[in-house]
């Protein structure tokens, strides 16, 4: 019984952390398609 509860708690914790990581990274990548212009000094 205790082993089953521990397994369930660990699985739930991992799922919650994965969800939190996805939400955090998605909010940081709102401008993922934004590509700034290359400065003239770096162009060939």
N, CA, C and O of each residue as an XYZ file, in Angstrom:
176
protein
N       0.828     -1.194      0.000
C       0.000      0.000      0.000
C       0.873      1.259      0.000
O       0.611      2.199     -0.750
N       1.908      1.274      0.840
C       2.779      2.438      0.949
C       3.579      2.632     -0.343
O       3.804      3.763     -0.772
N       4.003      1.532     -0.954
C       4.782      1.611     -2.196
C       3.920      2.186     -3.322
O       4.398      2.979     -4.134
N       2.667      1.787     -3.363
C       1.746      2.282     -4.388
C       1.486      3.778     -4.204
O       1.431      4.520     -5.184
N       1.329      4.218     -2.973
C       1.107      5.633     -2.678
C       2.339      6.463     -3.035
O       2.216      7.553     -3.593
N       3.516      5.951     -2.714
C       4.754      6.656     -3.033
C       4.923      6.796     -4.539
O       5.301      7.861     -5.027
N       4.647      5.744     -5.266
C       4.739      5.773     -6.727
C       3.764      6.788     -7.304
O       4.119      7.541     -8.211
N       2.559      6.817     -6.797
C       1.545      7.761     -7.274
C       1.950      9.202     -6.974
O       1.787     10.079     -7.822
N       2.472      9.450     -5.783
C       2.898     10.804     -5.415
C       4.074     11.267     -6.277
O       4.099     12.416     -6.718
N       5.035     10.397     -6.518
C       6.164     10.768     -7.364
C       5.720     11.036     -8.804
O       6.180     11.991     -9.431
N       4.841     10.207     -9.318
C       4.335     10.407    -10.679
C       3.572     11.722    -10.795
O       3.720     12.445    -11.781
N       2.770     12.027     -9.806
C       2.012     13.276     -9.812
C       2.942     14.476     -9.711
O       2.727     15.490    -10.374
N       3.971     14.362     -8.885
C       4.936     15.446     -8.746
C       5.689     15.710    -10.034
O       5.889     16.864    -10.415
N       6.105     14.656    -10.703
C       6.815     14.802    -11.976
C       5.896     15.423    -13.024
O       6.319     16.300    -13.776
N       4.652     14.979    -13.078
C       3.706     15.543    -14.043
C       3.482     17.029    -13.783
O       3.413     17.821    -14.724
N       3.368     17.408    -12.526
C       3.179     18.822    -12.186
C       4.401     19.651    -12.568
O       4.251     20.769    -13.062
N       5.586     19.134    -12.353
C       6.804     19.870    -12.704
C       6.969     19.994    -14.220
O       7.416     21.031    -14.709
N       6.617     18.955    -14.958
C       6.686     19.024    -16.422
C       5.692     20.061    -16.935
O       6.011     20.838    -17.835
N       4.501     20.074    -16.371
C       3.496     21.068    -16.763
C       3.990     22.479    -16.463
O       3.843     23.374    -17.295
N       4.568     22.683    -15.297
C       5.088     23.993    -14.920
C       6.216     24.426    -15.856
O       6.286     25.595    -16.235
N       7.084     23.512    -16.227
C       8.173     23.828    -17.149
C       7.632     24.221    -18.520
O       8.142     25.155    -19.139
N       6.617     23.527    -18.995
C       6.020     23.857    -20.291
C       5.350     25.226    -20.269
O       5.491     25.998    -21.217
N       4.636     25.528    -19.214
C       3.953     26.815    -19.108
C       4.971     27.942    -19.033
O       4.800     28.979    -19.675
N       6.021     27.750    -18.262
C       7.041     28.785    -18.106
C       7.783     29.033    -19.413
O       8.004     30.185    -19.786
N       8.167     27.983    -20.108
C       8.906     28.164    -21.357
C       8.006     28.722    -22.450
O       8.473     29.486    -23.294
N       6.741     28.364    -22.454
C       5.828     28.878    -23.478
C       5.612     30.378    -23.299
O       5.482     31.103    -24.286
N       5.573     30.844    -22.075
C       5.369     32.271    -21.854
C       6.617     33.064    -22.204
O       6.518     34.251    -22.512
N       7.781     32.443    -22.166
C       9.025     33.127    -22.507
C       9.251     33.143    -24.013
O      10.091     33.901    -24.496
N       8.530     32.332    -24.757
C       8.750     32.212    -26.200
C       7.601     32.813    -27.007
O       7.281     32.331    -28.093
N       6.988     33.857    -26.476
C       5.870     34.474    -27.182
C       6.329     35.019    -28.523
O       5.611     34.923    -29.518
N       7.532     35.593    -28.548
C       8.050     36.156    -29.780
C       9.035     35.195    -30.426
O      10.098     35.617    -30.883
N       8.706     33.935    -30.471
C       9.599     32.919    -31.013
C       9.875     33.081    -32.494
O      10.921     32.652    -32.981
N       8.945     33.699    -33.218
C       9.131     33.861    -34.651
C       9.783     35.191    -34.999
O       9.999     35.488    -36.174
N      10.090     35.975    -34.009
C      10.732     37.270    -34.238
C      12.200     37.053    -34.582
O      12.914     36.363    -33.854
N      12.647     37.633    -35.674
C      14.040     37.524    -36.076
C      14.549     38.922    -36.393
O      14.155     39.513    -37.399
N      15.427     39.458    -35.537
C      15.894     40.826    -35.773
C      16.779     40.919    -37.011
O      17.318     39.920    -37.487
N      16.914     42.139    -37.518
C      17.759     42.356    -38.684
C      19.226     42.233    -38.281
O      19.616     42.604    -37.174
N      20.028     41.706    -39.203
C      21.462     41.555    -38.949
C      22.115     42.929    -39.103
O      21.866     43.621    -40.089
N      22.941     43.327    -38.146
C      23.603     44.623    -38.267
C      24.490     44.690    -39.517
O      25.033     43.678    -39.959
N      24.627     45.878    -40.069
C      25.430     46.074    -41.289
C      26.873     45.624    -41.094
O      27.504     45.128    -42.028
N      27.393     45.798    -39.882
C      28.790     45.427    -39.627
C      29.013     43.906    -39.670
O      30.142     43.451    -39.851
N      27.950     43.134    -39.504
C      28.072     41.675    -39.541
C      27.725     41.083    -40.894
O      28.005     39.912    -41.152
N      27.120     41.880    -41.758
C      26.785     41.378    -43.094
C      28.026     41.345    -43.962
O      28.928     42.166    -43.797
N      28.074     40.404    -44.879
C      29.232     40.302    -45.786
C      29.045     41.191    -46.984
O      29.911     41.241    -47.857
